[in-house]
């Protein structure tokens, strides 16, 4: 079945809008809840690591939120991916369309939430006498596209495998928690002892977080690091697509 780009665009738009309406149905504060969670944790981590443990990182509040907001995009996309096919079972059964659009829509929805957090980052930059630069105009789309591709691969893999292995969600919750502390969000990569440096060197999410932080805090696009992120994203998409294409023909019997 050949599909035009316009049709796919409309399909992704419609499904993304549906997911947004479902999430914020009867919600008075709407998307504000999507930034309330990371902001609350930022306050807690600031209190623990800066005021009690006295971590010596300048502008630590900005440091935390520039790591937490991109991480929230990853964590939410991953959590949603587990149930993206299950929650859309009726649509999948009754309508013929590319199933991969559903995980993509979830990733894009969380991308929108992330974009809505950028004004919050700007406020904190102003408070700490920092300012953005024109590099943001192409830096945000450049890094954002890499994260979309990375997350799409993860979403395709998890949404597919969770149909066949329902215990997967338990392991993923633990995995996200473990990854959080193995990724330089609350601390800088330079603080990691040499014998544990591999935790950052081979961690795609470390490249992701550091790329965003370099842009937001230092107005710098670390092109080698962004290139590394795109390499991880390509691998993620390749693995995710392979798993999805191999198992998608069995969706009907599972759902």
DAKA-V613960 format. One record per pair of residues at least 6 apart in sequence whose ideal C-beta (glycine too) atoms are under 8 Angstrom apart, sorted by the first residue. I is the first residue (numbers start at 1). J is the second residue. If there is no record, write none. Layout:
{{I;J} {I;J}}
//
This chain:
{{1;96} {3;98} {8;98} {8;101} {11;97} {11;98} {11;101} {12;101} {12;104} {12;105} {12;108} {15;101} {15;102} {15;105} {16;105} {16;108} {16;109} {16;112} {19;105} {19;106} {19;109} {20;109} {20;112} {23;109} {24;30} {24;31} {27;33} {29;36} {31;113} {31;116} {34;72} {34;76} {34;113} {34;116} {34;117} {35;69} {35;113} {35;116} {35;117} {35;120} {37;72} {38;65} {38;68} {38;69} {38;71} {38;72} {38;117} {39;65} {39;120} {41;68} {42;61} {42;64} {42;65} {42;68} {45;64} {45;186} {46;60} {46;61} {46;64} {49;55} {49;60} {49;186} {49;187} {50;57} {50;60} {50;61} {55;187} {57;63} {57;187} {57;188} {59;128} {59;130} {59;217} {61;124} {61;128} {62;121} {62;124} {62;125} {62;128} {62;130} {62;216} {62;217} {63;188} {63;213} {63;217} {64;185} {64;186} {65;117} {65;120} {65;121} {65;124} {66;121} {66;212} {66;213} {66;216} {66;217} {67;183} {67;184} {67;185} {67;186} {67;209} {67;212} {67;213} {68;185} {69;114} {69;117} {69;120} {69;121} {69;212} {70;114} {70;147} {70;208} {70;209} {70;212} {71;180} {71;183} {71;185} {71;205} {71;209} {72;110} {72;113} {72;114} {72;117} {73;110} {73;111} {73;113} {73;114} {73;147} {73;151} {74;147} {74;151} {74;205} {74;208} {75;176} {75;180} {76;110} {76;113} {77;106} {77;107} {77;110} {77;151} {77;154} {77;155} {78;151} {78;154} {78;155} {78;158} {78;172} {78;176} {79;172} {79;173} {79;176} {80;106} {80;109} {80;110} {80;155} {81;103} {81;106} {81;107} {81;154} {81;155} {81;156} {81;158} {81;159} {81;162} {82;158} {82;159} {82;162} {82;168} {82;169} {82;172} {83;159} {83;162} {83;169} {84;102} {84;103} {84;106} {84;155} {84;159} {85;92} {85;99} {85;102} {85;103} {85;159} {85;160} {85;162} {85;163} {85;251} {85;255} {86;162} {86;163} {86;255} {88;102} {89;255} {92;99} {92;102} {92;251} {92;252} {92;255} {93;252} {93;255} {99;244} {99;248} {99;251} {100;156} {100;241} {100;244} {102;159} {103;152} {103;155} {103;156} {103;159} {104;152} {104;155} {106;155} {107;148} {107;151} {107;152} {107;155} {108;148} {110;151} {111;144} {111;147} {111;148} {114;144} {115;144} {118;140} {121;216} {122;132} {125;131} {125;132} {125;216} {130;217} {132;216} {132;219} {133;219} {135;215} {135;219} {135;220} {135;221} {136;215} {136;216} {136;219} {138;221} {139;215} {139;221} {140;215} {142;221} {142;226} {143;208} {143;211} {143;212} {143;215} {143;221} {143;226} {143;229} {146;208} {146;211} {146;226} {146;229} {146;230} {146;233} {147;208} {147;229} {147;233} {149;230} {149;233} {149;234} {149;236} {149;237} {150;204} {150;208} {150;229} {150;232} {150;233} {150;236} {150;237} {151;236} {152;236} {152;237} {152;240} {153;233} {153;235} {153;236} {153;237} {153;238} {153;239} {153;240} {153;241} {154;236} {154;240} {155;240} {156;237} {156;240} {156;241} {156;243} {156;244} {157;236} {157;239} {157;240} {157;243} {157;244} {158;168} {158;172} {159;244} {160;240} {160;243} {160;244} {160;247} {160;248} {161;168} {161;243} {161;247} {162;168} {162;169} {163;247} {163;251} {163;254} {163;255} {164;247} {164;250} {164;254} {179;203} {179;205} {182;199} {182;203} {183;200} {183;203} {183;205} {183;206} {183;209} {184;191} {184;192} {184;200} {184;206} {184;209} {184;210} {185;209} {189;200} {189;206} {189;210} {192;199} {192;200} {199;206} {200;206} {204;229} {204;232} {204;233} {204;236} {207;225} {207;226} {207;228} {207;229} {207;232} {208;229} {210;222} {210;225} {211;221} {211;222} {211;225} {211;226} {211;229} {214;220} {214;221} {214;222} {214;225} {215;221}}
//
